[in-house]
């Protein structure tokens, strides 16, 4: 990947985390620690933990709640003001699947009309509204600096078999064409991944050969570290999954990026696995955003670098975890 001045760029950073929790000073802190990119999400049509997280409002411009869109754009601005690249994401737990659990299925499909899940492949009306949201958002972002790429829809169609691969690709290309043709953004790259919720082992399946999209698409997969076997087996599993994306990068001559990497602190108290993953991605020249910066929890065993004091709600920074990220961001 090349920056606008033509220099090679490897993006290494973090996910901003829980909706609405980012602070105005977070971006500058991330930059000072050596990060150069933040993945910023807005949630659209889905059942999410907490209150007032879903941003969808079909009666408002772009089908976004106006205060949510303002918050999202403010977070992006904080990041670009700090010199960070940004990956804007519109997430939709319903749209990507709709069958994650019984509560989600009920929320997405209250009448039980879609036995295969009410999502962007089974309900084309919702698909059209989502496309209109992307057209609207891209119209705002297309002239902003430091927009790394648009992540069109995370983790599509968990649990679906290979017969859905072409459907996922067609969906992404439909959105890409709308952003280019209607919003007029002919510059910003797109981040896409495979079915089965960004199963990194299937990353090559997401490849889009159409000449129109040459040098406009970055490919991704999830890389959460598994720690439930022996250390040797866990490392072998990490290397196998990272290797799938590295092999795609080499064989297809395409840029790749891991938009969610991480390990729960409670599963990695010595940061052994965090070091193992970050060192291997750096050595492979693969960029990433770790999961995650802030989380609305007081549990230090979770992924986030910044959690909350259980009594005061004040920030508690896991300095050992931040130090590891910082070492590799600067590496």
C-alpha positions in Angstrom: 0.0 0.0 0.0 1.2 3.5 -0.9 0.6 6.8 0.8 -0.4 9.7 -1.4 3.2 10.8 -1.8 4.1 7.3 -3.1 5.9 6.0 -0.1 5.2 2.4 1.0 3.0 2.3 4.1 2.2 -0.4 6.6 -0.8 0.5 8.7 -0.5 -0.7 12.4 -3.0 0.4 15.0 -6.1 -0.3 17.0 -9.9 -0.5 16.9 -11.5 2.4 18.8 -13.7 0.0 20.7 -17.1 0.3 22.3 -19.5 2.7 20.6 -19.5 6.2 21.9 -16.6 5.7 24.4 -13.8 7.3 22.4 -12.3 10.4 24.0 -11.0 13.4 22.2 -7.5 12.7 23.5 -7.4 9.0 22.6 -6.2 9.5 19.0 -3.2 11.6 20.1 -2.3 9.0 22.7 -2.4 6.2 20.1 -0.2 8.3 17.7 2.3 9.1 20.5 2.6 5.3 21.1 3.4 4.7 17.5 0.1 3.7 16.0 -0.8 5.1 12.6 -4.4 3.8 12.0 -7.7 3.5 13.9 -10.7 1.4 12.8 -13.8 3.4 13.7 -17.2 1.7 13.5 -20.8 2.9 13.4 -23.5 0.2 14.1 -26.4 0.1 11.8 -29.4 -2.3 12.1 -28.6 -4.9 14.8 -29.0 -6.0 18.3 -26.0 -4.6 20.3 -25.1 -4.7 24.0 -25.8 -1.5 25.9 -28.3 1.2 25.1 -28.7 3.5 22.1 -26.0 1.8 20.1 -27.9 1.1 16.9 -27.5 4.1 14.6 -30.2 3.3 12.0 -32.9 5.8 11.3 -34.7 5.4 8.0 -36.3 8.9 8.2 -32.9 10.8 8.6 -30.4 11.6 5.9 -28.3 8.6 5.0 -30.6 6.5 7.3 -28.4 7.4 10.3 -29.5 8.9 13.6 -28.1 12.5 13.3 -26.4 12.4 16.7 -24.8 9.1 16.0 -23.5 10.2 12.6 -22.1 13.4 14.2 -20.3 11.3 16.9 -18.9 9.0 14.2 -17.6 11.8 12.1 -16.2 13.5 15.2 -14.2 10.4 16.1 -12.9 10.2 12.6 -11.9 13.9 12.8 -10.1 13.3 16.1 -8.0 10.6 14.4 -7.1 12.6 11.3 -6.3 15.6 13.4 -3.8 13.5 15.2 -2.2 12.4 11.9 -3.8 8.9 12.0 -5.3 7.0 9.1 -8.9 5.9 9.6 -10.8 2.8 8.5 -14.5 3.8 8.6 -16.8 0.8 9.0 -20.6 0.4 8.9 -21.4 -2.6 10.9 -24.7 -4.5 10.9 -25.3 -7.6 13.0 -28.6 -8.1 11.2 -27.3 -7.4 7.7 -24.2 -9.6 8.0 -26.1 -12.6 9.2 -29.2 -12.2 11.5 -28.8 -15.6 13.1 -26.0 -15.1 15.6 -28.3 -16.1 18.5 -32.0 -16.4 19.3 -32.3 -12.8 20.5 -30.6 -11.4 17.4 -32.8 -13.6 15.1 -35.9 -12.2 16.9 -34.7 -8.6 16.6 -33.8 -8.8 13.0 -36.8 -10.9 11.9 -39.6 -10.3 14.5 -42.2 -12.0 12.4 -40.1 -15.1 11.6 -40.5 -14.5 7.9 -36.9 -15.5 7.0 -35.9 -19.0 8.3 -32.5 -18.6 6.8 -31.9 -15.3 8.6 -33.1 -11.8 7.7 -30.0 -10.1 6.2 -28.7 -8.3 3.2 -29.0 -11.4 1.0 -32.5 -12.4 1.9 -34.1 -9.0 2.3 -33.2 -6.8 -0.7 -35.1 -3.8 0.7 -32.7 -3.7 3.7 -29.8 -4.2 1.3 -30.9 -1.2 -0.7 -31.2 1.0 2.4 -27.7 -0.1 3.5 -26.3 0.8 0.1 -27.9 4.2 0.3 -26.2 4.7 3.7 -22.8 3.9 2.2 -23.5 6.3 -0.7 -24.3 9.0 1.7 -21.4 8.4 4.0 -18.9 8.1 1.1 -20.2 11.5 -0.2 -19.0 13.0 3.1 -15.7 11.2 3.5 -14.5 11.0 -0.1 -12.6 14.3 0.1 -11.3 13.9 3.6 -7.6 13.1 4.1 -6.3 10.0 5.7 -9.2 7.7 4.9 -7.4 4.4 4.4 -10.2 2.3 3.0 -13.9 1.7 3.5 -14.8 -1.5 5.3 -18.1 -2.2 3.6 -19.6 -4.9 5.9 -17.7 -6.9 8.5 -17.9 -10.7 9.0 -20.5 -11.7 6.4 -22.6 -14.9 6.6 -21.1 -16.8 9.5 -21.5 -20.6 9.2 -22.4 -20.5 5.5 -20.8 -22.9 3.1 -18.8 -22.3 -0.1 -22.0 -21.9 -2.2 -22.3 -18.4 -0.6 -18.9 -17.2 -1.7 -20.0 -15.6 -4.9 -23.0 -14.0 -3.2 -20.7 -12.2 -0.7 -18.4 -11.0 -3.5 -21.4 -9.8 -5.6 -22.7 -7.8 -2.6 -19.4 -6.1 -2.0 -19.0 -5.2 -5.7 -22.5 -3.8 -5.8 -21.6 -1.5 -2.9 -18.3 -0.6 -4.5 -20.0 0.4 -7.8 -22.5 2.5 -6.0 -19.9 4.4 -4.0 -17.9 5.0 -7.2 -20.8 5.8 -9.6 -23.2 7.6 -7.3 -21.1 9.0 -4.5 -18.3 9.8 -7.0 -15.5 8.4 -4.9 -13.0 7.0 -7.4 -10.1 7.1 -5.0 -10.7 5.4 -1.7 -9.9 1.6 -1.5 -12.2 -1.0 -0.2 -11.6 -3.6 2.5 -13.4 -6.9 1.9 -13.2 -10.4 3.4 -14.6 -13.9 3.0 -17.8 -15.5 4.1 -18.0 -17.4 7.4 -17.5 -14.1 9.3 -14.2 -13.2 7.8 -12.7 -16.7 8.2 -9.1 -16.0 7.4 -8.5 -19.5 6.0 -11.0 -18.6 3.2 -9.4 -15.3 2.4 -8.5 -16.2 -1.2 -12.1 -17.0 -1.9 -12.8 -13.2 -1.5 -10.5 -12.3 -4.4 -12.2 -10.1 -7.0 -10.6 -10.5 -10.4 -12.7 -7.8 -12.2 -10.2 -5.3 -13.9 -12.4 -2.4 -12.7 -11.3 -3.0 -9.1 -7.6 -3.7 -9.7 -5.6 -1.8 -7.1 -8.7 -0.7 -5.2 -9.3 -3.7 -3.0 -7.6 -4.8 0.2 -8.3 -8.2 1.6 -8.8 -9.2 5.2 -9.6 -11.9 7.8 -10.0 -12.1 11.5 -7.0 -13.2 13.6 -8.0 -13.7 17.2 -5.5 -15.9 19.0 -6.7 -19.2 20.3 -5.1 -20.4 23.6 -7.0 -23.6 24.4 -4.4 -26.1 23.3 -0.7 -26.5 24.0 1.6 -23.5 23.4 3.1 -25.2 20.4 -0.3 -26.0 18.9 -1.6 -22.5 19.6 1.4 -21.0 17.8 1.0 -23.4 14.9 -2.6 -22.4 14.6 -1.7 -18.7 14.6 0.9 -19.2 11.9 -1.4 -21.3 9.7 -4.1 -18.7 9.7 -1.8 -15.7 9.2 -0.1 -17.8 6.5 -3.3 -18.0 4.5 -3.4 -14.2 4.2 0.3 -13.9 3.5 0.1 -16.5 0.8 -2.8 -14.6 -0.8 -0.7 -11.4 -0.7 2.1 -13.2 -2.6 0.1 -15.3 -5.0 -2.4 -12.6 -6.0 -0.1 -9.6 -5.6 -2.7 -7.8 -3.6 -2.6 -5.8 -0.4 -3.9 -7.4 2.8 -4.8 -6.2 6.2 -6.0 -7.7 9.5 -8.8 -5.6 10.8 -9.3 -7.5 14.1 -6.3 -9.1 15.8 -6.2 -9.8 19.5 -6.1 -12.1 22.5 -7.9 -11.8 25.8 -5.6 -10.5 28.6 -7.0 -13.2 30.9 -5.9 -15.9 28.4 -2.5 -14.3 28.0 -1.4 -12.8 31.4 2.3 -12.7 30.4 1.6 -11.1 27.0 3.4 -14.1 25.4 0.8 -14.6 22.7 0.3 -10.9 22.1 4.0 -10.6 21.4 3.9 -13.7 19.2 1.1 -12.4 17.0 2.4 -8.9 16.6 5.9 -10.0 15.9 4.8 -12.4 13.2 2.5 -9.8 11.5 5.3 -7.3 11.5 7.8 -9.8 10.1 5.3 -10.7 7.4 4.7 -7.0 6.5 1.0 -7.4 7.2 -0.8 -4.4 8.7 -3.5 -4.7 11.4 -5.7 -3.0 14.0 -5.8 -4.7 17.4 -8.9 -5.4 19.3 -9.5 -2.9 21.0 -8.6 0.5 22.6 -11.6 1.1 24.9 -14.3 -1.3 26.3 -17.2 -0.5 28.6 -16.1 -3.1 31.2 -14.2 -3.1 34.4 -12.9 -6.6 33.7 -9.1 -6.4 33.0 -9.2 -9.9 31.5 -10.9 -8.6 28.4 -9.3 -7.5 25.2 -9.2 -3.7 25.7 -6.2 -1.6 26.5 -8.4 0.8 28.5 -11.0 -0.5 30.8 -13.0 1.2 33.6 -12.4 1.4 37.4 -15.3 -0.6 38.9 -15.9 2.1 41.6 -15.2 5.4 39.9 -15.5 4.6 36.2 -12.1 6.3 35.6 -9.8 5.0 33.0 -7.6 2.0 33.9 -4.8 1.6 31.3 -3.3 -1.9 31.0 0.2 -0.5 30.7 1.9 -3.9 30.0 -0.5 -4.5 27.0 0.0 -1.0 25.7 3.7 -1.3 25.9 3.7 -4.4 23.8 1.5 -2.8 21.1 3.7 0.3 21.2 6.8 -1.7 20.6 5.5 -3.3 17.5 3.7 -0.2 16.2 7.1 1.6 16.3 8.9 -1.5 15.0 
